[in-house]
């Protein structure tokens, strides 16, 4: 039995123009997480994180803080599904 989880995340605050996507890719790869991240036209950042429950939990803790220069006002996390290989950045939605 696996403890793999997949989470859809919306991040609100000062999260565009501060390296949030780049830093998220780097952090996710370091945690062995697959999925993607992208900016949305409404100024939020959207991501899908997939991996072991504990690694995804650590990644969500990082997202709540964000990289230097970002200000995270809140995150919305929901369960989702899918199957991902690698972690990358997607075009703006």
N, C-alpha and C positions, 0 to 999 in steps of 0.2 A: 504494500500500500504506500502511496506517495503523499506527501504533504504539500504538493505543488498547488499554488493559488494564482489567480489572475485578477488583478485589480485595475479598474478604470479610475483615473484621477483627474480632477480639474483643480488647478491652482490659481488662486486669486491674489491680487496685490500688485506690487511693482515687480513683475516677473518677465517682462520683455525688455530687450535692450540691455540686459545685465549679465548675459552669458548663462542664463538659466538652462536652456536646452543643451548647450555644449557640456555644462557641468553635470547635468542629469545623465547624459550619455556616458560620461566618464565614470560617474558614481555607479551607475547600473552595471556597467561592464566589470567594475571592481567587485561587485557583489554577486556576479554570476547570474544576473537577471536578464531576461529577454523581454522584448517588446519594442515600444517606440515612444517618441515625444514630439510635440509640435506646438507652435504658437497658433492661437485662434484669433480671428479678426476682432473679437470682443475684448482683447487685451489679456485674456487668461492663457495659461499653458495647459495642454491636455497630454496625458500619458497613459500608456497601458504597461503594467509591470507584471511579469510572470516569473515565478521561481519558487523555491522552498519558502514556506511560510515565514520562517525566522529572517531570511534574507530580505523578503519583501517588507516585513515589518521594520527592519533597520532602514531600508530605502525610504519608506514613508516617513520615518522620523527625520531623515535628512531633508526630504522635500518640505517638511513643515518649517525648516530653517532656511533652506535654499543656500545658494552660494553668496559669498561676500558681494554686497551691492544690491542684493534683492531684498524685498520686504514681502513676506508671505502673510497675507491677512487671513487666509483660511484655505482649507482643502476640502474637497468633496470626494469621497471614496466609495465606489460601489463594486460589487463582485461582477465579473464578466467572464467570458470564455474566449477561446481561440487557442491557436498553437503557434508559437513564435520561435524563430531561430535568430540569435543575435539581438543586438539593441541598436537602434539608430534614430535619426531625426527624420521627420516627415515634413512635407511642404505645409505651409500655413493652411488652416482650414477656414 
